[in-house]
Amino acid sequence: MYKDIENYIKSCILCTQFNPHRQKTPGTLRPIKPPDGVWQLVAMDFHGPITPTSQRGNKYIISLTDVLSKFAVTKAVRDNTAQTAVQFLKEDITSKFGTPRCILTDNGTHFTSTLMNELIKQIGATHLYSTLHHSQTNGQVERYNSTMNAKIAALSNLNKTNWDDQLSFVTFNYNASIHSSTKQIPF
């Protein structure tokens, strides 16, 4: 069955068109030490602006990935403001999954704002920032964004205006598939 699936994917024009080829970057890697458990370290990022804007007016995707389990949570949003990030953390993360111990983000103003810092302080988490101009520090969520892009592009309509309709299916599929690094299903 695995060979049949592999052959089918290799012959799929959309799959070959939208799935990027991965190659390890040369040089010495300094990976982040894996956390002791799930929800100990999560990575969060905004992705976008996505062109074209969706039929619902969404321009961005906010993503959060658990570094150990690779579990991802995503949401299509209209803007990339601190208010949107705080709302995502409150309504889509802590109220459904609990409070993560450490949250890793880039240095965007939406993550360095007083509003975001107050929320993180209130929930008792630690906020870690990636190194400036080194997006690979937050590589976990960046890698997920790359996978998500390819899948959404392949599933969206010809005008690419329904990409936000595909987001929940892509995220579910990712969370329900065996991850190449952990050999486990993120769920």
Secondary structure, 3 states (H helix, E strand, C coil): CHHHHHHHHHHCHHHHHHCCCCCCCCCCCCCCCCCCCCCCEEEEEEECCCCCCCCCCCCEEEEEEECCCCCEEEEEECCCCHHHHHHHHHHHHHHHHCCCCEEEECCCHHHHCHHHHHHHHHHCCEEEECCCCCHHHHHHHHHHHHHHHHHHHHHCCCCCCCHHHHHHHHHHHHHCCCCCCCCCCCC
